[in-house]
């Protein structure tokens, strides 16, 4: 299922472009500095935003995110240990900032995705960032396709359980037996969508109108100032410790 859910929190009411650009700037800022102090500031702030967003993560997504961060830390610690000859304590300390970067990216992404409607994002890209609406619609369709494919996969598995079907062979053949009907459903949906878009004249005009497009407000300026303050604090801590 999609991480986005309808809500009335402060983050939900922000313009999608404000959240997208602010989170992108914060991620690049954390990666550019890379010191433990700067990463600690960004990790705490990103975790606070993710908690504020109250994302509805299922167990699989939560375990996948945690495994990604821990795996990044473990692999890099092993590389420092075996390739550079560092002891495990020093290797773990060197690998920790790399894992923190991944955690920062995941936390900022969760805060943005959980509170941003795909429709509002596509409209904001076209109406305010002046991206051609044919391209912004592609982003909307992509974000909408993932939960639909997940639902189709669950329907296929449920239909097989009802019929008592048990695939034979190893993991590869079992995976192929799921991907084949899933691909057929996805292609059929894409064909129907293309026919519907052509029937409605999609792409025939250079511009189009929008119903209730997102707008910038004082909340967006306040959030941008908050993110800028966090980056300033991280920068000051970075250079106050004598980090080049």
C-alpha positions in Angstrom: 0.0 0.0 0.0 1.0 3.6 -0.5 2.6 5.4 2.5 0.4 8.5 1.9 -2.7 8.9 4.0 -5.1 11.8 4.2 -4.7 14.0 7.3 -4.8 17.5 8.6 -1.4 17.8 10.2 0.9 20.8 9.7 3.0 18.7 7.2 -0.1 17.7 5.3 -1.1 21.3 4.8 2.3 22.3 3.4 2.8 22.8 -0.4 4.3 19.6 -1.9 7.1 21.6 -3.5 8.0 23.1 -0.1 8.4 19.7 1.4 10.2 18.2 -1.6 12.7 21.0 -2.1 13.4 21.4 1.7 13.9 17.7 2.2 16.2 17.5 -0.9 18.3 20.4 0.4 18.5 18.9 3.8 19.6 15.5 2.4 22.3 17.0 0.2 23.4 19.2 3.1 23.8 16.2 5.4 25.7 14.3 2.8 28.0 17.2 1.9 29.1 17.8 5.5 29.1 14.3 6.7 30.5 15.0 10.2 29.0 13.2 13.2 27.7 16.4 14.6 25.9 17.5 11.4 24.5 14.0 10.9 23.3 13.9 14.5 21.4 17.2 14.0 19.8 16.0 10.7 19.0 12.6 12.1 17.2 14.0 15.1 15.3 16.6 13.0 14.4 14.0 10.3 13.2 11.6 13.0 11.1 14.3 14.6 9.5 15.1 11.2 8.8 11.4 10.5 7.2 11.1 13.9 5.2 14.2 13.3 3.9 12.8 10.0 2.7 9.7 11.9 3.3 7.4 8.9 1.3 4.2 8.7 4.1 1.8 8.0 3.4 -1.9 7.8 5.8 -4.4 9.3 7.5 -5.3 6.0 8.4 -1.7 5.2 9.6 -0.9 8.7 11.8 -4.0 8.8 13.1 -3.2 5.3 14.1 0.3 6.3 15.8 -0.9 9.5 17.6 -3.7 7.7 18.8 -1.1 5.1 20.4 1.1 7.7 21.8 -1.8 9.7 23.1 -3.5 6.6 24.8 -0.4 5.4 26.5 0.0 8.8 27.6 -3.7 9.0 28.9 -3.9 5.4 31.0 -0.8 5.7 32.3 -1.8 9.1 33.3 -5.2 7.7 35.1 -3.4 4.8 37.0 -1.1 7.2 37.9 -4.1 9.3 39.1 -6.5 6.6 40.4 -4.1 4.0 42.0 -1.4 6.2 42.9 -3.5 9.2 40.9 -1.5 11.7 39.7 -3.2 14.9 35.9 -3.7 15.1 35.4 -0.8 17.4 37.1 1.7 15.1 35.6 0.1 12.0 32.1 0.4 13.5 32.7 4.1 14.4 33.9 4.9 10.9 30.9 3.1 9.3 28.4 4.8 11.6 28.3 8.2 9.6 27.7 6.3 6.4 24.7 4.5 7.9 23.5 7.8 9.4 23.3 9.2 5.9 21.1 6.4 4.8 18.9 6.9 7.9 18.6 10.6 7.1 17.5 9.9 3.6 14.9 7.4 4.7 13.5 9.5 7.5 13.1 12.7 5.3 11.6 10.6 2.5 9.1 9.0 4.9 8.0 12.4 6.2 7.5 13.7 2.7 5.8 10.7 1.1 3.5 10.0 4.0 2.0 13.5 3.9 2.1 14.4 0.2 -0.7 13.4 -2.1 0.5 12.2 -5.5 -2.2 14.2 -7.2 -1.1 17.4 -5.4 2.5 16.8 -6.2 1.8 16.4 -9.9 -0.4 19.5 -10.0 2.2 21.6 -8.1 5.0 20.5 -10.5 3.0 21.7 -13.5 1.2 24.7 -12.1 4.0 26.2 -10.0 7.3 24.7 -11.2 6.1 24.9 -14.8 7.0 21.2 -15.6 5.0 20.0 -18.6 1.9 18.4 -17.4 2.6 15.3 -19.5 5.8 14.6 -17.4 4.2 15.5 -14.1 1.4 13.1 -14.8 4.0 10.4 -15.3 5.2 10.9 -11.7 1.6 10.7 -10.5 0.9 7.5 -12.4 4.2 6.0 -11.1 3.3 6.7 -7.5 -0.2 5.4 -8.0 0.9 2.2 -9.7 3.0 0.9 -6.8 0.1 0.4 -4.4 -2.1 -0.9 -7.3 0.5 -3.5 -8.1 0.8 -4.5 -4.5 -3.0 -4.9 -4.3 -3.0 -7.0 -7.5 -0.2 -9.2 -6.1 -2.3 -9.8 -2.9 -5.4 -10.6 -5.1 -3.4 -13.1 -7.1 -2.0 -14.8 -4.0 -5.5 -14.8 -2.3 -7.1 -16.3 -5.5 -4.5 -19.1 -5.5 -5.1 -19.9 -1.8 -8.8 -20.1 -2.4 -8.3 -22.6 -5.3 -5.7 -24.6 -3.3 -3.0 -23.9 -5.9 0.5 -24.7 -4.8 3.3 -23.8 -7.3 6.0 -26.4 -7.9 9.7 -26.0 -8.3 12.2 -23.8 -6.5 12.0 -20.1 -5.5 12.8 -18.9 -9.0 9.9 -20.8 -10.6 7.5 -19.7 -7.8 8.5 -16.1 -8.3 8.0 -16.4 -12.1 4.6 -17.9 -11.5 3.6 -14.8 -9.6 5.2 -12.3 -11.9 3.6 -13.6 -15.1 0.0 -12.8 -14.1 1.1 -9.6 -12.4 2.8 -8.5 -15.6 -0.3 -9.4 -17.6 -2.6 -7.3 -15.2 -0.1 -4.3 -15.3 0.0 -4.4 -19.1 -3.8 -4.6 -19.5 -4.2 -1.7 -17.1 -1.6 0.4 -19.0 -3.4 -0.2 -22.3 -6.8 0.8 -20.9 -5.2 3.9 -19.3 -3.6 4.9 -22.6 -6.9 4.5 -24.5 -8.8 6.5 -21.9 -6.2 9.3 -22.0 -6.3 9.5 -25.8 -10.1 9.5 -25.8 -10.0 12.5 -23.5 -7.4 14.4 -25.6 -4.6 14.2 -23.0 -1.5 16.0 -24.3 -3.4 17.8 -27.1 -2.8 21.2 -25.6 0.3 22.9 -24.2 -1.3 23.9 -21.0 -4.3 22.9 -18.9 -6.4 24.1 -16.0 -6.4 22.5 -12.5 -9.1 22.2 -9.8 -8.0 23.4 -6.4 -4.2 23.6 -7.1 -1.8 23.7 -4.1 -0.7 27.2 -3.1 2.1 28.6 -1.0 1.3 30.1 2.4 2.9 31.4 5.5 3.2 27.8 6.7 5.6 27.1 3.9 7.8 30.1 4.7 7.8 29.0 8.4 8.8 25.4 7.4 11.5 26.6 5.0 12.9 28.8 7.8 12.9 25.9 10.2 14.8 23.7 7.8 17.3 26.5 7.1 17.8 27.0 10.8 18.5 23.3 11.2 21.0 23.3 8.4 22.7 26.4 9.9 23.0 24.7 13.3 24.5 21.6 11.7 27.0 23.8 9.8 28.0 25.7 12.9 28.5 22.4 14.8 30.4 21.0 11.9 33.0 23.8 11.7 33.1 24.4 15.5 34.7 20.9 15.9 37.5 21.8 13.6 36.2 19.6 10.8 37.4 20.8 7.4 
